[in-house]
Every structure is written in structure tokens, then in C-alpha cells.
Amino acid sequence: MEDGDWPVTGGVLRLGDLPVENGGVIRAARLEWQAHGTLNDARDNVIVYPCSYTAGHEDEAWLIGPDGVLDPGRWFIVIPDMFSNGLSSGAADTPDYPAVVTMADNVRAQYRLLTEHFGVSGVAAAYGFSMGAGQAYHWAALYPGFVERAIVVCGSARTSTHNEVFLSGLLRTLEAAPQYQGDGQFSAEPVAALRAFAHIYAGWGLSQDFYRERLFETALGAPDLTSFLRTDWEDSFAACRAANLYAQALTWQHADISANELYDGDLPRALAAITARVLLMPSATDLYFRIADNEAELGYLRHGELATIPSIWGHRAGSPAGIQAELEFLTRNVRSWLDR
């Protein structure tokens, strides 16, 4: 398949019964993926680009292009679909799905995709936004000799306590639905709870300044706030399965590059073990992943830099489709980092 001037391929890696680190097994696990560009003869032009919360590979592909953030004429860009995103195995359609599937579980499966299916011995970069950024960080910590660069856009090495509180609110909202059966499962889709979930998310995904300036009207063209919340938030989450939302929120909540046998919970040691050149790109007004979190991480990294996105778009500044100034900033800094 061709997308513009570059090849696009895709497939499914069947992983068998996949044990996960906190207990349990993903039965007949499947990892869906999409790739843009051409793997070169040296197999050294790979960028692994994990997905963010709820996103699938098609949602992530907008920034790929000859003039985009990631150039498929130069790079072979592999987008692995995170577990419970509706494409890879997930809580909504897998019997006895584990209580928690971590970012590390996802990255270990993605490592199998790159090494077993594509036969690569290293990646030029791990790139990600939000939960994808957390996975990029995990790539650099779990496979330090494998990853040359890590580009962490609006993400962190460990989910902060304040971020955990936000996620706890989402989880408790889903659990309050009459359709909730326990263990992250639902007897039917909880329509009212998903609507409430969407409104909570809308208050966090964009900044106070965004709403004060009413950019939902002036920049996004919504006639009013009610319409914006419905079309951009309610409709989006209504298309998701509640069990998958629940499972991915737990993945996010448990994110920690040091929570494994390599580092035994010692975050400074995990950060110091990263040999990749790490570019940290927080948004100035992100409510989830604060600049201070990345600043604290920076002091432990061997090769790290901080490039704060100047924006009032909150978390959305890290995925700035249609937001010109932020997109130019992201493109310029990422391309420069990939040239080093």
C-alpha cells in the first residue's frame, strides 16, 4: 500500500500466551502494527513509535511525511499498537485478561516485533507522545544498548502522584457505572459513565489558558463549549470500549521505568543507565506531565536535553495536528535531534 510517496505496510505478530510481569497471561496475544517507509539494507534506520492512550496506528500516522515530524523517506517508522487500544489484544475481547498490563509488557512485546519479525539489532530512535512517550522512555531503559535516541514528548519516566490522582478519578467514574462487574469488566457499555469520563478528560487534556482564550471556538471552530465537549470528547470516548479504557488507564497509572528486576524501583539508577540521547519535550501548560518532572529526570540522564513547547494548548501541544506554531516547534526540534 502506498501513502503519498512512501510504502505503508502492516500486520499482526502472534505472540502466543504471553505472561505479564505483574501476574497473569494474555491468552493468544496479538500485536498489531503498521510501518511507514523502507527498511534499509543495514537495518539501522528504524524508529519505533508507540501509541498514546486510546490511539491506534492510523491515529498516530498524521505526523509522518516528507515534510512532517518523521520523514518516511529517511526512516522506517514502526507503529506498534498498545495492548487494549482496540487493535492489539485487549481487556474488552480477551478472556481472563490480566489485572495490569504495564508499559514494560508492551515494550517487551514490541521488542519481539522488531527483532523477530524485522530482524533489527537496534533502533535509531524511540519516539512517543503521552503514553507513547512513556513507552519510548521504557525502550531506552529496558534496552539501553538497543536504542540510540529517545524522544519523549509530553511524557515522563514514572507517572507522578498528581497524575495518578487524575487517573484514579477516571477509574472510579467507570467503576461507579451500574454495568461495572469488577476486575475492569462491564456487562454492557456504560454510556453515561463514558460521557462523564469524557468531560473529566476534557478538563485535563487542555489548559486553563486554552479555555480562557476560547480556542475551542476561535481555533477549532466549535460554535460553543457544549458542542465542543460533545464532538471532541464525548463522541471520541463513546467509540471506545470501557474495559479497554480501564485497562489502559491502569497501564498509565503503573508506568515506571524502574519498576522491574533491572532497577528494583530505583528511578535515578534507571535514568542513569540510559545510554540513548534523550530529548524531553514537555508542554509549558501540560496538566499531566509537568516540566518539573522532566527537569528532575534530566539531572540523572547521561545525554539529555529539555526543549519545552511554548503553548497554551496543554497536553495537546505534544500532538499538534493543525496547530501551526506548535507543529513547527515539534518538527524543528525532532528533526534536529535525529540529525545528531
C-alpha positions as CSV (number, residue, x, y, z in Angstrom):
1,M,0.0,0.0,0.0
2,E,1.2,3.5,-0.8
3,D,0.5,6.6,1.4
4,G,1.6,9.6,-0.7
5,D,5.1,8.9,-1.9
6,W,6.1,6.1,0.6
7,P,5.2,2.5,1.2
8,V,2.9,1.6,4.2
9,T,2.7,-2.0,5.4
10,G,1.0,-3.6,8.3
11,G,0.3,-6.9,10.0
12,V,-0.1,-8.8,13.2
13,L,2.6,-10.5,15.3
14,R,1.1,-13.5,17.1
15,L,2.8,-13.9,20.5
16,G,1.2,-17.0,21.9
17,D,0.1,-17.0,25.5
18,L,2.1,-14.0,26.8
19,P,2.9,-13.8,30.6
20,V,3.0,-10.3,32.0
21,E,5.2,-9.0,34.8
22,N,2.5,-8.4,37.5
23,G,0.9,-11.8,37.0
24,G,-1.4,-13.3,34.5
25,V,-1.3,-14.2,30.9
26,I,-2.6,-12.5,27.7
27,R,-4.1,-15.5,26.0
28,A,-3.3,-15.9,22.3
29,A,-1.7,-12.4,22.4
30,R,-1.7,-10.4,19.2
31,L,0.3,-7.3,18.5
32,E,-1.0,-5.3,15.5
33,W,1.4,-2.9,13.8
34,Q,1.9,-0.5,10.8
35,A,5.1,0.6,9.2
36,H,5.9,3.6,7.0
37,G,8.9,3.8,4.7
38,T,11.5,1.3,3.7
39,L,13.9,-0.7,6.0
40,N,17.4,-0.1,4.6
41,D,19.9,-2.8,3.9
42,A,21.8,-2.1,7.1
43,R,18.5,-2.3,9.1
44,D,19.6,0.7,11.1
45,N,17.0,3.3,10.1
46,V,14.2,2.2,12.4
47,I,12.1,4.5,14.5
48,V,9.7,2.7,16.9
49,Y,6.7,4.9,17.5
50,P,4.4,3.5,20.2
51,C,0.8,4.7,20.6
52,S,-0.8,7.1,23.1
53,Y,-3.9,6.5,25.2
54,T,-6.8,5.0,23.1
55,A,-4.9,5.8,19.8
56,G,-4.3,3.3,17.0
57,H,-1.7,3.3,14.4
58,E,-3.9,5.3,12.0
59,D,-4.4,8.0,14.6
60,E,-0.6,8.3,15.0
61,A,0.3,8.5,11.4
62,W,-0.6,12.1,10.8
63,L,2.9,13.4,11.7
64,I,4.6,11.1,9.2
65,G,5.5,12.6,5.8
66,P,8.4,14.1,3.8
67,D,7.9,17.4,5.5
68,G,6.5,16.0,8.7
69,V,7.9,15.4,12.1
70,L,9.1,11.9,11.0
71,D,10.3,11.5,7.4
72,P,9.4,8.1,5.8
73,G,11.9,8.8,3.0
74,R,14.7,8.5,5.6
75,W,13.3,6.4,8.3
76,F,11.5,3.1,8.6
77,I,8.8,4.0,11.2
78,V,7.1,1.2,13.0
79,I,3.9,1.9,15.0
80,P,3.1,-0.9,17.3
81,D,-0.5,-0.8,18.7
82,M,-0.6,-0.8,22.5
83,F,-2.5,-3.6,24.3
84,S,-6.2,-2.6,24.8
85,N,-6.2,0.1,22.1
86,G,-8.9,-1.9,20.2
87,L,-6.5,-3.4,17.7
88,S,-3.9,-5.4,19.6
89,S,-5.2,-7.9,22.3
90,G,-7.2,-6.1,24.9
91,A,-9.3,-6.3,28.0
92,A,-12.5,-5.9,26.1
93,D,-12.1,-9.0,24.0
94,T,-9.6,-11.3,25.7
95,P,-10.8,-13.8,28.3
96,D,-9.1,-13.7,31.7
97,Y,-7.1,-10.6,30.7
98,P,-4.5,-9.7,33.3
99,A,-5.4,-7.2,36.1
100,V,-2.5,-5.0,35.0
101,V,-0.5,-4.9,31.7
102,T,2.4,-2.5,32.1
103,M,4.2,-0.3,29.6
104,A,7.2,-2.7,30.1
105,D,4.9,-5.6,29.0
106,N,4.1,-3.6,25.9
107,V,7.7,-2.7,25.1
108,R,8.9,-6.3,25.6
109,A,6.3,-7.4,23.0
110,Q,7.3,-4.6,20.7
111,Y,11.0,-5.7,21.0
112,R,9.9,-9.1,19.8
113,L,8.3,-7.5,16.8
114,L,11.4,-5.6,15.8
115,T,13.9,-8.4,16.5
116,E,11.9,-11.5,15.4
117,H,9.8,-10.1,12.6
118,F,12.0,-7.3,11.2
119,G,15.4,-8.7,12.3
120,V,16.8,-5.5,13.5
121,S,19.6,-5.2,16.1
122,G,18.9,-1.6,17.2
123,V,16.7,1.4,16.6
124,A,17.8,4.9,15.6
125,A,15.1,6.3,17.9
126,A,12.2,5.5,20.1
127,Y,9.6,8.3,19.6
128,G,6.4,8.8,21.5
129,F,3.7,11.2,22.8
130,S,2.0,10.9,26.1
131,M,1.7,7.2,26.9
132,G,3.7,6.6,23.8
133,A,6.4,8.8,25.4
134,G,6.3,6.7,28.5
135,Q,6.9,3.6,26.3
136,A,9.8,5.4,24.5
137,Y,11.3,6.0,27.9
138,H,10.8,2.3,28.7
139,W,12.5,1.4,25.5
140,A,15.6,3.4,26.4
141,A,15.7,2.0,30.0
142,L,14.9,-1.7,29.2
143,Y,17.2,-2.0,26.2
144,P,19.9,0.6,26.7
145,G,22.2,-0.9,24.1
146,F,19.5,-1.1,21.5
147,V,18.2,2.5,21.4
148,E,20.3,5.3,20.0
149,R,17.9,8.2,20.7
150,A,14.7,8.6,22.7
151,I,12.3,11.4,22.0
152,V,9.8,11.9,24.9
153,V,7.0,14.3,24.0
154,C,4.7,15.2,27.0
155,G,5.7,12.1,29.0
156,S,7.7,11.0,32.0
157,A,9.8,8.2,33.3
158,R,7.4,7.5,36.1
159,T,3.7,8.5,36.5
160,S,3.6,11.3,39.1
161,T,1.4,11.2,42.1
162,H,-0.8,14.0,40.8
163,N,-1.2,12.2,37.5
164,E,-2.2,9.1,39.4
165,V,-4.9,11.1,41.1
166,F,-6.3,12.1,37.8
167,L,-6.3,8.5,36.6
168,S,-7.9,7.4,39.8
169,G,-10.8,9.7,39.1
170,L,-11.3,8.2,35.7
171,L,-11.2,4.7,37.1
172,R,-13.6,5.4,39.9
173,T,-16.0,7.0,37.4
174,L,-16.1,3.8,35.4
175,E,-16.4,1.7,38.5
176,A,-19.5,3.7,39.6
177,A,-21.4,2.6,36.5
178,P,-24.2,0.1,37.1
179,Q,-22.7,-2.0,34.3
180,Y,-19.4,-2.5,36.1
181,Q,-18.9,-6.1,37.1
182,G,-15.5,-5.7,38.8
183,D,-12.0,-6.6,37.6
184,G,-12.2,-4.0,34.9
185,Q,-15.1,-5.7,33.1
186,F,-18.6,-4.4,32.2
187,S,-21.9,-6.2,31.3
188,A,-22.6,-3.5,28.7
189,E,-21.0,-0.3,27.6
190,P,-21.7,2.3,30.4
191,V,-22.9,5.2,28.2
192,A,-23.5,7.7,31.0
193,A,-20.2,6.9,32.7
194,L,-18.3,7.3,29.4
195,R,-19.9,10.7,29.0
196,A,-18.7,11.7,32.4
197,F,-15.3,10.2,31.7
198,A,-15.1,12.4,28.6
199,H,-15.9,15.6,30.5
200,I,-13.3,14.8,33.2
201,Y,-10.7,14.2,30.5
202,A,-11.6,17.5,28.6
203,G,-10.7,19.5,31.7
204,W,-7.2,17.9,31.9
205,G,-6.3,17.5,28.2
206,L,-6.3,21.2,27.5
207,S,-5.1,24.0,29.7
208,Q,-6.9,26.7,31.7
209,D,-5.5,29.2,29.2
210,F,-6.9,27.3,26.3
211,Y,-10.4,27.6,27.7
212,R,-9.9,31.2,28.9
213,E,-8.9,32.2,25.3
214,R,-11.9,30.1,24.0
215,L,-9.7,28.4,21.4
216,F,-12.3,25.7,21.0
217,E,-14.3,28.4,19.2
218,T,-11.6,30.6,17.5
219,A,-9.1,27.8,16.6
220,L,-11.2,24.7,16.4
221,G,-14.4,26.2,15.1
222,A,-16.9,24.9,17.7
223,P,-20.0,27.0,18.0
224,D,-19.9,26.8,21.8
225,L,-18.4,24.9,24.7
226,T,-21.2,22.4,24.9
227,S,-20.8,21.4,21.2
228,F,-17.0,21.2,21.6
229,L,-17.3,18.8,24.6
230,R,-19.7,16.7,22.7
231,T,-17.9,16.4,19.3
232,D,-14.3,16.4,20.5
233,W,-14.7,14.4,23.7
234,E,-18.0,12.6,24.2
235,D,-18.1,11.2,20.7
236,S,-14.4,10.2,20.9
237,F,-14.7,8.2,24.1
238,A,-18.1,6.8,23.1
239,A,-16.3,4.9,20.3
240,C,-14.0,3.1,22.9
241,R,-14.8,0.0,24.9
242,A,-14.9,0.8,28.6
243,A,-12.9,-2.3,29.5
244,N,-10.1,-1.1,27.2
245,L,-10.2,2.4,28.7
246,Y,-10.0,0.9,32.2
247,A,-7.1,-1.3,31.3
248,Q,-5.0,1.4,29.5
249,A,-5.6,3.8,32.4
250,L,-4.0,1.2,34.7
251,T,-1.1,0.8,32.3
252,W,-0.6,4.6,32.5
253,Q,-1.0,4.6,36.3
254,H,1.6,1.9,36.8
255,A,4.2,3.4,34.4
256,D,7.7,3.4,35.9
257,I,10.9,2.7,34.0
258,S,12.5,1.4,37.2
259,A,9.7,-1.0,38.4
260,N,11.4,-4.1,37.2
261,E,14.2,-6.5,38.2
262,L,16.8,-4.5,36.4
263,Y,16.4,-1.4,38.6
264,D,14.3,-2.6,41.6
265,G,12.4,0.7,41.8
266,D,15.5,2.9,41.8
267,L,14.4,5.6,39.4
268,P,17.7,7.6,39.4
269,R,19.6,4.4,38.7
270,A,17.3,3.6,35.8
271,L,17.7,7.0,34.3
272,A,21.5,6.9,34.7
273,A,21.6,3.5,32.9
274,I,20.1,5.0,29.7
275,T,22.8,5.4,27.1
276,A,20.5,6.9,24.4
277,R,20.5,10.6,23.7
278,V,17.2,11.7,25.3
279,L,15.2,14.7,24.2
280,L,12.5,15.7,26.7
281,M,9.7,17.9,25.2
282,P,7.1,18.9,27.8
283,S,4.4,21.4,27.0
284,A,4.5,24.6,29.0
285,T,0.9,24.1,30.1
286,D,0.5,20.4,30.3
287,L,-1.5,19.3,33.4
288,Y,-0.4,15.6,33.2
289,F,3.3,15.7,32.6
290,R,4.8,18.8,34.2
291,I,8.1,20.5,33.2
292,A,9.3,19.9,36.7
293,D,9.0,16.2,36.3
294,N,11.3,16.2,33.2
295,E,13.7,18.7,34.9
296,A,14.1,16.3,37.8
297,E,14.8,13.4,35.4
298,L,17.3,15.4,33.4
299,G,19.9,15.6,36.1
300,Y,20.3,11.8,36.1
301,L,20.4,11.3,32.3
302,R,23.8,10.8,30.7
303,H,22.8,12.6,27.5
304,G,19.6,14.6,27.9
305,E,18.2,17.9,26.8
306,L,15.0,19.7,27.6
307,A,13.0,21.6,24.9
308,T,9.8,23.0,26.3
309,I,7.0,23.5,23.8
310,P,5.8,27.1,24.3
311,S,2.0,26.7,24.1
312,I,-1.3,27.3,25.9
313,W,-2.7,24.1,24.3
314,G,-1.9,22.0,27.4
315,H,-1.2,18.3,26.7
316,R,-2.5,18.7,23.1
317,A,0.6,20.7,22.3
318,G,2.6,17.5,22.0
319,S,0.3,16.2,19.3
320,P,-0.3,19.4,17.4
321,A,-2.1,18.3,14.3
322,G,-3.5,21.5,12.8
323,I,-1.8,23.7,15.4
324,Q,0.8,25.5,13.3
325,A,3.3,27.1,15.7
326,E,3.5,24.0,18.0
327,L,3.8,21.7,15.0
328,E,6.7,23.8,13.6
329,F,8.4,23.7,17.0
330,L,8.0,20.0,17.3
331,T,9.1,19.3,13.7
332,R,12.2,21.5,14.0
333,N,13.4,20.1,17.3
334,V,12.7,16.4,16.5
335,R,14.4,16.6,13.1
336,S,17.4,18.3,14.6
337,W,17.7,15.6,17.3
338,L,17.5,12.9,14.7
339,D,20.4,14.6,12.8
340,R,22.7,14.2,15.8
